[in-house]
């Protein structure tokens, strides 16, 4: 399972009514949604380190802010600065690059909140990839 699928599953398991979640594209829908963007990762001695942006789009600003903060809290709980929660066997650690912040309104008048994370993934023993 890839990192975006892992994060999607973690969100859906821990947040009731999280809504539609899309990967790596802006869906041509006017409804509320979550988008997970994966950027090129860095190969390290201990694994691959993909960079992910998590975006929440919602017509209601407070709902968007609440949902992005809930997602942030399940991925990076308060007090976990030096530890990592286990969301999958493949993910060793998730490190936020910043706290959630307001980005803008999109063309469909939805408020967008985002935050970015680095993930450290375990390498497969068989071929060195995830």
C-alpha positions in Angstrom: 0.0 0.0 0.0 1.4 3.4 -0.9 1.7 6.3 1.5 -1.3 8.2 0.3 -3.5 5.1 0.7 -2.1 4.6 4.2 -2.9 8.2 5.2 -6.4 8.0 3.6 -7.1 4.9 5.6 -5.9 6.4 8.8 -8.0 9.5 8.3 -11.2 7.4 7.5 -10.6 5.1 10.4 -10.2 8.0 13.0 -12.5 10.7 11.7 -16.1 10.0 11.2 -17.6 11.6 8.1 -14.2 12.8 6.8 -15.7 13.0 3.3 -14.2 12.4 -0.1 -10.5 12.0 -0.3 -8.6 12.5 -3.6 -4.9 11.9 -4.6 -2.7 14.2 -6.5 -5.2 16.2 -8.5 -7.8 18.9 -8.1 -11.2 17.2 -8.6 -13.7 18.9 -10.8 -16.3 18.9 -8.1 -17.9 21.7 -6.2 -18.4 19.8 -3.0 -16.2 19.6 0.1 -13.2 17.3 0.0 -9.7 16.4 1.2 -6.8 16.2 -1.2 -3.5 14.4 -0.5 -0.6 15.5 -2.7 2.6 13.5 -2.8 5.9 15.2 -3.8 9.2 13.6 -4.7 10.8 11.9 -1.8 14.4 11.7 -0.6 16.2 8.3 -0.3 17.9 8.0 3.0 20.0 5.3 4.7 16.9 4.1 6.6 14.2 4.5 4.0 12.4 6.7 1.6 11.2 10.1 2.8 8.2 11.3 0.7 6.7 14.8 1.3 2.9 15.1 1.5 0.6 18.0 1.5 -2.9 17.5 3.1 -5.5 20.0 2.0 -9.1 20.4 3.2 -11.6 22.3 1.0 -14.9 23.3 2.5 -17.5 26.1 1.9 -17.7 26.7 5.6 -14.5 28.2 7.0 -14.9 26.9 10.5 -15.7 23.3 9.3 -12.6 23.4 7.1 -10.4 24.6 10.0 -11.9 22.0 12.4 -11.3 19.1 10.0 -7.7 20.1 9.1 -6.9 20.3 12.8 -8.5 16.9 13.5 -6.4 15.4 10.7 -3.3 17.0 12.1 -4.0 15.8 15.6 -4.5 12.1 14.5 -1.3 12.2 12.4 0.8 14.1 14.9 -0.8 14.0 18.4 0.1 16.7 21.0 3.2 15.7 22.9 4.6 13.4 20.2 7.4 15.7 19.2 10.1 13.1 19.6 8.0 10.0 18.9 5.9 8.7 16.1 2.5 7.1 16.2 2.1 3.9 14.3 -0.3 4.3 11.4 1.1 1.4 9.3 3.9 -1.2 9.3 5.4 0.7 6.3 5.6 4.1 8.0 8.4 4.6 10.5 7.8 8.3 11.3 5.7 11.3 10.3 7.2 14.8 10.8 5.1 17.9 10.2 6.7 20.7 8.4 4.3 23.3 10.0 1.0 23.5 11.7 -2.2 23.8 9.6 -2.8 27.2 8.0 -5.3 29.0 5.9 -4.3 29.1 2.2 -7.1 30.8 0.2 -10.5 30.4 -1.4 -10.7 28.4 -4.6 -12.8 29.1 -7.7 -15.7 27.2 -6.1 -15.6 29.6 -3.1 -14.3 26.9 -0.8 -11.9 27.7 2.0 -8.6 25.8 1.8 -6.6 24.8 4.8 -3.3 22.8 4.4 -0.3 21.4 6.2 2.8 19.5 4.9 4.5 16.5 6.4 7.6 14.4 5.8 7.2 10.6 6.0 9.9 8.2 6.7 9.0 4.9 5.1 10.7 1.5 5.7 12.4 -0.1 2.8 11.4 -3.5 1.7 14.0 -6.2 2.6 13.5 -7.9 -0.8 14.3 -5.1 -3.2 15.0 -1.9 -1.2 11.8 -0.2 -2.2 8.5 0.5 -0.6 
